[in-house]
Amino acid sequence: MATGSGESKTRSKKLFYIRDSVVEVEEDFNHEFKGHRNLAVEELPSWCYQPGSERRSRRAISRALNAFLNTGKGGTVYLGITDDGRVKGIRLTQYQMDHVVTGMVDLMGRYNPPVARHRWKIKFVPVVTLREEIEAGKGADVREGLDEATRQRPHLLRTPDYCWCDKDALAQFNMGFVAPDYVVEITVLPFDVSNPGDEAAHPGGVVLYPIHEDEEGHAYFRRQACIYAYTMQEIKELTVQQVREHYQPTVDSLRKRLYALRSQSLQQKCLSPNQMSK
């Protein structure tokens, strides 16, 4: 796909979110809200699938990430914010945060072609709780330190089943230790033609960045706040259109010059020999 030098409006500077508040941005070309953390399609619970069809009541986060990548302008998916823009947060221990990062690395590696690590980033932004909840112990991981050896344990990915980190969080909750809530910002960075790590083709000066297929072999694109799946033929046609638009000003300029040269040539042919000798 062809790309320009447009910048994405996806960089977040938030230090915290306020529970049950409504964020100042809406779902649009660069922002997507999700109330869950099911990254890949295999992580969706069985109850999300409607019997007798492929329709789902919940969509994997991968679709939005894939669309932000293929559109080339970047974007951010906010986990823990509902569709109406209300902050709910997702309760996460450090082990579960490690799981999210590991899941993202795994997911991006399954794309075709794989997505380089510098193209995306994750930020865990705390959700501010009410004073009554803070005094009750909510919003603070009261365990003293984390076992680094435990953090190196492999996580259970590509399944809706509980990972060991989820079971650990449940056990801690039953003991009265409540993990903090976060909004997880997963940002896909815009394709940067000046970055040597962003490999692109340059046929005739047109920058064509790669199109990624997701874990299901689909390629999505972003239009305003909507996501659309494109076939390979549609991608080809769109690329041809963008290349044509890139060269159109040059073509128009050459046509004007050619018209001027032809007009000059015709004028010279219409002049008499005496007029031409003057």
C-alpha positions in Angstrom: 0.0 0.0 0.0 1.1 3.5 -0.7 1.7 5.8 2.2 2.3 9.5 3.0 3.9 11.4 5.8 0.7 11.9 7.8 1.0 11.7 11.6 -1.2 9.7 13.8 -3.0 11.3 16.8 -2.6 8.2 19.0 0.0 9.2 21.5 -1.4 9.1 25.1 0.1 11.2 27.9 -2.4 10.1 30.5 -0.9 9.2 33.9 -4.2 7.7 35.1 -7.9 7.3 34.3 -10.8 8.0 36.6 -13.2 5.1 37.2 -16.6 5.4 35.5 -15.6 8.7 33.8 -16.1 9.1 30.0 -12.9 9.7 28.1 -12.5 12.8 25.9 -12.0 10.9 22.7 -14.4 8.8 20.7 -14.0 5.7 18.6 -12.7 7.0 15.3 -10.0 6.4 12.7 -7.3 6.2 15.4 -9.1 5.0 18.5 -10.8 1.7 19.4 -12.4 0.7 22.8 -12.5 -2.8 24.2 -13.9 -4.0 27.5 -11.9 -7.2 27.5 -8.3 -8.5 26.8 -8.9 -11.3 24.3 -6.1 -10.6 21.9 -6.3 -13.5 19.4 -9.4 -15.1 18.0 -8.6 -18.4 19.8 -8.9 -16.6 23.2 -12.6 -15.7 22.7 -14.9 -17.6 25.1 -17.2 -20.2 23.6 -20.3 -18.2 24.7 -19.3 -15.5 22.3 -20.1 -17.7 19.3 -23.7 -17.7 18.1 -24.9 -21.3 17.6 -25.1 -22.4 14.0 -23.1 -19.5 12.6 -19.7 -17.9 12.6 -21.1 -14.7 14.1 -19.7 -13.6 17.5 -20.9 -11.2 20.2 -17.3 -10.3 20.9 -14.5 -9.6 18.5 -10.8 -10.3 19.1 -8.6 -7.3 19.6 -6.4 -8.5 16.7 -8.9 -7.2 14.1 -8.4 -3.6 15.2 -4.6 -4.0 15.5 -4.5 -5.5 12.0 -6.6 -2.6 10.6 -4.3 0.0 12.2 -1.3 -1.7 10.7 -2.7 -2.0 7.2 -4.1 1.5 7.1 -0.5 2.7 7.8 -1.5 5.7 10.0 -1.4 3.9 13.3 -3.9 3.8 16.2 -4.6 2.8 19.8 -6.8 0.1 21.2 -7.9 0.9 24.8 -8.6 -2.3 26.9 -10.8 -1.5 29.8 -12.9 1.2 28.2 -16.4 0.2 27.0 -17.9 1.1 23.6 -19.6 4.2 25.1 -16.2 5.6 26.2 -16.7 4.8 29.9 -13.6 3.8 32.0 -14.0 0.4 33.7 -10.5 -0.8 33.8 -9.2 -4.4 33.8 -7.9 -5.9 37.0 -4.3 -7.2 36.4 -1.5 -8.5 38.6 2.1 -8.1 37.4 2.0 -11.7 36.2 -1.1 -11.0 34.1 0.5 -7.9 32.6 3.4 -10.1 31.6 0.8 -12.4 30.0 -0.6 -9.5 27.9 2.8 -8.5 26.6 3.7 -12.1 25.9 0.4 -12.6 24.1 1.1 -9.5 21.9 4.6 -10.8 21.0 3.0 -14.1 20.0 0.2 -12.5 18.1 2.4 -10.1 16.1 4.7 -13.0 15.2 1.8 -15.0 13.7 0.9 -12.2 11.3 2.0 -12.6 7.7 4.4 -11.0 7.4 5.3 -10.8 11.1 5.2 -7.4 12.7 8.5 -5.9 14.0 8.6 -5.1 17.7 9.2 -1.4 17.1 5.9 -1.0 15.3 3.8 -1.4 18.5 3.9 -0.6 22.2 1.9 -1.3 25.4 1.2 1.0 28.3 -0.6 0.0 31.5 -2.3 3.2 32.8 -3.7 2.9 36.4 -7.4 3.5 37.0 -7.9 5.9 40.0 -10.3 4.4 42.6 -12.5 6.0 45.2 -11.0 6.7 48.6 -13.3 4.1 50.2 -11.9 1.5 47.9 -8.3 2.5 48.6 -8.9 2.3 52.3 -10.3 -1.2 51.8 -7.1 -2.3 50.1 -8.4 -2.1 46.5 -6.1 -0.7 43.9 -2.8 -1.8 45.6 -0.9 -5.0 45.1 0.1 -5.6 48.7 2.3 -8.6 48.1 5.9 -7.8 48.8 7.9 -8.3 45.7 7.4 -10.8 42.8 9.2 -14.0 42.2 11.4 -13.3 39.1 11.7 -17.0 38.4 7.8 -17.3 38.4 7.7 -14.4 35.9 9.7 -16.5 33.5 7.1 -19.3 33.5 5.6 -19.9 30.0 2.1 -18.5 29.7 -0.9 -20.4 28.3 -1.7 -18.6 25.0 -4.2 -19.1 22.1 -7.0 -20.4 24.4 -9.8 -19.1 26.5 -8.7 -21.3 29.3 -7.2 -19.8 32.5 -3.5 -19.4 32.5 -1.5 -20.0 35.7 -1.3 -16.2 36.1 -5.1 -16.0 36.1 -5.4 -18.8 38.7 -2.8 -17.0 40.8 -4.8 -13.8 40.6 -7.9 -15.6 41.7 -6.1 -17.2 44.6 -4.8 -13.9 45.7 -8.3 -12.4 45.5 -9.7 -15.1 47.7 -7.0 -14.3 50.2 -8.1 -10.6 50.2 -5.4 -9.2 47.9 -7.1 -7.2 45.1 -5.0 -6.3 42.1 -5.1 -2.8 40.7 -7.2 -1.9 37.7 -5.6 -0.6 34.5 -6.5 0.7 31.1 -4.2 -1.1 28.7 -3.2 1.1 25.8 -1.9 -1.0 22.8 -0.6 1.4 20.2 0.3 0.6 16.6 2.8 3.3 15.4 2.4 4.9 12.0 4.5 3.5 9.2 7.6 5.6 9.1 9.4 5.7 5.8 12.5 7.3 7.4 12.9 4.3 9.8 15.3 1.7 8.4 13.3 -0.9 10.3 10.2 -0.2 8.4 10.9 -2.2 5.2 9.0 -0.9 2.2 9.2 -1.2 -1.6 10.1 2.0 -3.6 9.0 1.4 -7.2 9.6 4.6 -9.1 9.6 6.6 -5.8 6.3 5.4 -4.5 6.5 4.0 -1.0 4.6 0.7 -0.7 4.4 -0.6 2.9 3.5 -4.3 3.6 0.0 -5.5 4.1 -0.3 -7.9 7.1 -2.7 -10.9 7.3 -3.9 -11.6 10.8 -3.9 -15.0 12.6 -6.9 -16.1 10.5 -5.4 -15.0 7.2 -7.6 -11.9 6.9 -6.5 -8.4 6.1 -8.4 -5.5 7.7 -8.5 -1.8 7.0 -9.8 1.2 9.0 -12.5 3.5 7.7 -13.4 6.1 10.3 -14.5 4.1 13.3 -15.3 0.9 11.3 -13.2 -2.1 10.3 -13.5 -3.8 6.9 -12.0 -7.0 5.6 -10.4 -6.7 2.1 -9.8 -9.4 -0.4 -6.4 -9.6 -2.1 -8.1 -8.3 -5.3 -9.5 -5.3 -3.5 -6.0 -4.7 -2.0 -4.5 -4.8 -5.4 -7.1 -2.4 -6.9 -6.6 0.0 -3.9 -2.8 -0.1 -4.3 -3.1 0.6 -8.1 -5.4 3.5 -7.3 -3.0 5.0 -4.8 -0.1 4.6 -7.2 -2.1 6.4 -9.9 -3.0 9.2 -7.5 0.7 9.5 -6.6 1.7 10.0 -10.2 -1.3 12.0 -11.4 0.2 15.4 -10.7 3.3 14.4 -12.8 1.1 13.1 -15.6 -0.9 16.2 -15.6 2.2 18.4 -15.8 3.7 16.3 -18.7 0.4 16.6 -20.6 0.4 20.4 -20.3 4.0 20.5 -21.5 3.1 18.2 -24.4 0.1 20.3 -25.3 2.3 23.5 -25.3 4.9 21.8 -27.5 2.2 20.7 -30.0 0.7 24.1 -30.1 4.1 25.7 -30.7 4.8 23.2 -33.5 1.4 23.9 -35.2 2.1 27.7 -35.1 5.4 27.2 -36.7 3.9 25.1 -39.5 1.3 27.8 -40.2 3.8 30.5 -40.6 4.9 31.5 -44.2 8.6 31.1 -45.2 9.0 34.9 -45.2 7.5 35.2 -41.7 9.8 32.4 -40.4 12.8 34.2 -41.8 12.1 37.4 -40.0 
